[in-house]
Amino acid sequence: MIRNNKGMTLLEIMIVLVILGSIAAILAGQVMGRLKTAKIRQAKIQIGEYGKALDMYFTDCNGYPTTEEGLNALVTAPPSCSNWGPDPYLKKVNRDPWNGEFAYESQGNAYVLRSLGSDRREGGSGDAADISSENL
């Protein structure tokens, strides 16, 4: 008698699932590593763009916004600058790639703009490291 075995055994299904799971785990690790790198690059780009807007503000207002005025001085005219605009230097101030606020400090003739990284605390390493306008 000839048997027609068209189905797969449980063992064959398990082997296929193990292979697919292994491939998914390898790819997920690579994708997550690329995502971390992309967020670091995005933060550097944002800091660079905010730096350009701050330099335009400096040209018009003879100084950078104060620490208290912060980056919002690039969106709405502060009372300290009579030559502001006429258009905003930025449409809005975005959060960093890890959904944190950018830290801005200024003494008028210089500024420091930082993203605190994925841990949102000073210091750190890898994607948790601070990204600063001083290091770009």
C-alpha positions as CSV (number, residue, x, y, z in Angstrom):
1,M,0.0,0.0,0.0
2,I,1.3,3.5,-1.0
3,R,0.9,6.3,1.5
4,N,0.6,9.9,0.4
5,N,2.4,12.1,2.9
6,K,1.6,15.6,1.8
7,G,1.7,17.3,5.2
8,M,4.6,18.3,7.4
9,T,5.4,16.7,10.7
10,L,5.4,18.6,14.0
11,L,9.2,18.4,14.1
12,E,9.5,20.0,10.6
13,I,7.3,22.8,11.6
14,M,9.3,23.4,14.8
15,I,12.6,23.5,12.9
16,V,11.1,26.1,10.5
17,L,9.9,28.2,13.4
18,V,13.3,28.1,15.1
19,I,15.0,29.2,11.9
20,L,12.6,32.0,11.3
21,G,12.9,33.1,15.0
22,S,16.7,33.2,14.7
23,I,16.6,35.3,11.6
24,A,14.1,37.7,13.2
25,A,16.3,38.0,16.3
26,I,19.4,38.8,14.2
27,L,17.6,41.4,12.1
28,A,15.9,43.0,15.1
29,G,19.3,43.6,16.7
30,Q,20.7,45.2,13.6
31,V,17.6,47.4,13.1
32,M,17.7,48.6,16.7
33,G,21.4,49.5,16.4
34,R,20.7,51.5,13.3
35,L,17.8,53.2,15.0
36,K,20.1,54.4,17.8
37,T,22.6,55.7,15.4
38,A,19.9,57.5,13.4
39,K,18.6,59.2,16.5
40,I,22.1,60.4,17.4
41,R,22.5,61.8,13.9
42,Q,19.1,63.4,14.0
43,A,20.0,65.2,17.3
44,K,23.2,66.5,15.8
45,I,21.3,67.8,12.7
46,Q,18.7,69.5,14.9
47,I,21.4,71.2,17.0
48,G,23.1,72.4,13.8
49,E,19.8,73.8,12.4
50,Y,19.0,75.5,15.7
51,G,22.6,76.9,15.7
52,K,22.0,78.5,12.3
53,A,18.8,80.1,13.5
54,L,20.6,81.3,16.7
55,D,23.3,82.9,14.5
56,M,20.7,84.7,12.4
57,Y,19.1,85.9,15.7
58,F,22.6,87.1,16.9
59,T,23.0,89.1,13.7
60,D,19.7,90.8,14.0
61,C,19.7,91.3,17.8
62,N,23.4,91.7,18.6
63,G,23.4,88.8,21.0
64,Y,21.9,85.3,21.5
65,P,18.7,84.9,23.5
66,T,19.2,84.7,27.2
67,T,18.9,81.4,29.0
68,E,15.6,82.5,30.4
69,E,14.2,83.4,26.9
70,G,15.6,80.1,25.6
71,L,14.9,78.8,22.1
72,N,11.3,80.2,22.2
73,A,12.9,83.6,21.3
74,L,13.5,82.1,17.9
75,V,9.7,81.5,17.5
76,T,8.2,84.6,19.1
77,A,9.8,88.0,19.4
78,P,11.2,88.7,22.9
79,P,11.1,92.2,24.3
80,S,14.9,92.4,24.4
81,C,15.3,92.5,20.6
82,S,14.0,95.4,18.6
83,N,15.3,94.1,15.2
84,W,13.7,90.6,15.5
85,G,12.3,89.0,12.4
86,P,10.2,90.0,10.5
87,D,9.6,86.2,10.2
88,P,10.3,83.7,12.9
89,Y,13.7,82.1,12.9
90,L,12.0,78.8,13.6
91,K,8.4,77.7,13.0
92,K,8.5,75.8,16.3
93,V,11.0,74.3,18.7
94,N,10.9,70.5,18.5
95,R,11.9,68.0,21.1
96,D,15.0,65.9,20.7
97,P,14.8,62.4,19.2
98,W,14.2,60.9,22.6
99,N,11.3,63.2,23.3
100,G,13.3,65.4,25.7
101,E,13.8,69.1,25.8
102,F,17.0,70.6,24.4
103,A,19.0,72.3,27.2
104,Y,20.0,75.9,26.2
105,E,22.3,78.2,28.1
106,S,23.6,81.6,27.0
107,Q,25.6,84.5,28.3
108,G,24.7,86.8,25.4
109,N,27.8,86.3,23.1
110,A,28.0,82.5,23.2
111,Y,25.6,79.6,23.7
112,V,25.5,75.9,24.5
113,L,22.7,73.7,23.2
114,R,22.5,70.1,24.4
115,S,20.5,67.0,24.1
116,L,20.8,64.8,27.1
117,G,20.5,61.6,25.1
118,S,18.2,58.6,25.6
119,D,18.6,58.6,29.4
120,R,17.7,62.3,29.7
121,R,20.5,62.8,32.3
122,E,23.9,64.5,32.1
123,G,26.8,62.3,31.0
124,G,26.3,58.7,29.8
125,S,27.7,56.8,26.9
126,G,26.5,55.4,23.6
127,D,23.0,56.7,22.8
128,A,22.7,58.0,26.4
129,A,25.7,60.4,25.9
130,D,25.0,64.1,25.8
131,I,25.2,65.7,22.4
132,S,26.3,69.3,22.5
133,S,26.8,72.2,20.2
134,E,30.3,72.5,21.6
135,N,31.3,69.1,20.1
136,L,29.8,69.5,16.6
